[in-house]
């Protein structure tokens, strides 16, 4: 007897979307650091990248990615437990 397909849970979907948002944020910060600020945003010291703000953004994105990864793992464990129970 084949088991019915188990649809992706809302928790898994939310976790995956959160991971995608974190990845997008990481890519945006990396691109900003690599390109540097535009000449219109230069301060009195000239063209500078606020590395402390970018570091904070990277840490926030990393923490978000890790939290969503943990939630996805828990959701997967719950699904596996459910499947074992059905069998």
C-alpha positions as a Markdown table, in Angstrom:
| # | Residue | x | y | z |
|---|---|---|---|---|
| 1 | Unk | 0.0 | 0.0 | 0.0 |
| 2 | Unk | 1.5 | 3.3 | -1.0 |
| 3 | Unk | 1.4 | 6.2 | 1.4 |
| 4 | Unk | -0.5 | 9.3 | 0.3 |
| 5 | Unk | 1.6 | 12.2 | -0.7 |
| 6 | Unk | 2.1 | 14.5 | 2.3 |
| 7 | Unk | 1.7 | 18.2 | 1.3 |
| 8 | Unk | 4.3 | 20.7 | 2.4 |
| 9 | Unk | 3.2 | 22.2 | 5.6 |
| 10 | Unk | 2.7 | 25.8 | 6.2 |
| 11 | Unk | 5.7 | 25.8 | 8.6 |
| 12 | Unk | 7.9 | 24.4 | 5.9 |
| 13 | Unk | 6.7 | 26.9 | 3.4 |
| 14 | Unk | 7.2 | 29.8 | 5.8 |
| 15 | Unk | 10.7 | 28.6 | 6.7 |
| 16 | Unk | 11.7 | 28.3 | 3.0 |
| 17 | Unk | 10.4 | 31.8 | 2.3 |
| 18 | Unk | 12.3 | 33.1 | 5.3 |
| 19 | Unk | 15.5 | 31.5 | 4.1 |
| 20 | Unk | 15.0 | 33.0 | 0.6 |
| 21 | Unk | 14.5 | 36.5 | 2.2 |
| 22 | Unk | 17.7 | 36.1 | 4.2 |
| 23 | Unk | 19.6 | 35.0 | 1.1 |
| 24 | Unk | 18.3 | 38.0 | -0.8 |
| 25 | Unk | 19.4 | 40.3 | 2.1 |
| 26 | Unk | 22.9 | 38.7 | 2.2 |
| 27 | Unk | 23.3 | 39.2 | -1.5 |
| 28 | Unk | 22.1 | 42.8 | -1.4 |
| 29 | Unk | 24.6 | 43.6 | 1.4 |
| 30 | Unk | 27.4 | 41.9 | -0.4 |
| 31 | Unk | 26.7 | 43.8 | -3.6 |
| 32 | Unk | 26.5 | 47.1 | -1.7 |
| 33 | Unk | 29.8 | 46.4 | -0.1 |
| 34 | Unk | 31.4 | 45.4 | -3.4 |
| 35 | Unk | 30.1 | 48.4 | -5.3 |
| 36 | Unk | 30.5 | 51.0 | -2.6 |
| 37 | Unk | 28.1 | 53.8 | -2.1 |
| 38 | Unk | 27.1 | 56.1 | -5.0 |
| 39 | Unk | 28.9 | 59.5 | -5.2 |
| 40 | Unk | 25.7 | 61.2 | -4.1 |
| 41 | Unk | 25.8 | 59.4 | -0.8 |
| 42 | Unk | 29.4 | 60.3 | 0.0 |
| 43 | Unk | 30.1 | 62.2 | 3.1 |
| 44 | Unk | 32.8 | 64.7 | 4.0 |
| 45 | Unk | 35.4 | 61.9 | 4.1 |
| 46 | Unk | 34.6 | 60.8 | 0.6 |
| 47 | Unk | 33.2 | 57.5 | -0.6 |
| 48 | Unk | 32.9 | 55.2 | 2.4 |
| 49 | Unk | 30.9 | 52.1 | 3.1 |
| 50 | Unk | 29.3 | 52.0 | 6.5 |
| 51 | Unk | 30.8 | 48.6 | 7.3 |
| 52 | Unk | 29.4 | 48.4 | 10.8 |
| 53 | Unk | 25.8 | 48.8 | 9.5 |
| 54 | Unk | 26.5 | 46.3 | 6.8 |
| 55 | Unk | 28.0 | 43.8 | 9.3 |
| 56 | Unk | 24.8 | 44.2 | 11.4 |
| 57 | Unk | 22.7 | 43.5 | 8.3 |
| 58 | Unk | 24.8 | 40.4 | 7.5 |
| 59 | Unk | 24.5 | 39.1 | 11.1 |
| 60 | Unk | 20.7 | 39.7 | 11.1 |
| 61 | Unk | 20.4 | 37.8 | 7.8 |
| 62 | Unk | 22.6 | 35.0 | 9.1 |
| 63 | Unk | 20.5 | 34.6 | 12.3 |
| 64 | Unk | 17.3 | 34.7 | 10.3 |
| 65 | Unk | 18.6 | 32.0 | 7.9 |
| 66 | Unk | 19.7 | 29.8 | 10.9 |
| 67 | Unk | 16.4 | 30.2 | 12.7 |
| 68 | Unk | 14.4 | 29.3 | 9.6 |
| 69 | Unk | 16.7 | 26.3 | 9.0 |
| 70 | Unk | 16.0 | 25.1 | 12.5 |
| 71 | Unk | 12.3 | 25.5 | 12.0 |
| 72 | Unk | 12.5 | 23.6 | 8.8 |
| 73 | Unk | 14.4 | 20.8 | 10.5 |
| 74 | Unk | 11.7 | 20.6 | 13.3 |
| 75 | Unk | 9.0 | 20.5 | 10.7 |
| 76 | Unk | 10.7 | 17.7 | 8.8 |
| 77 | Unk | 11.1 | 15.7 | 12.0 |
| 78 | Unk | 7.4 | 16.2 | 12.8 |
| 79 | Unk | 6.5 | 15.0 | 9.3 |
| 80 | Unk | 8.8 | 12.0 | 9.6 |
| 81 | Unk | 7.2 | 11.1 | 13.0 |
| 82 | Unk | 3.7 | 11.5 | 11.4 |
| 83 | Unk | 4.7 | 9.2 | 8.5 |
| 84 | Unk | 6.1 | 6.6 | 10.9 |
| 85 | Unk | 2.8 | 6.7 | 12.9 |
| 86 | Unk | 0.7 | 6.2 | 9.8 |
| 87 | Unk | 2.7 | 3.1 | 8.8 |
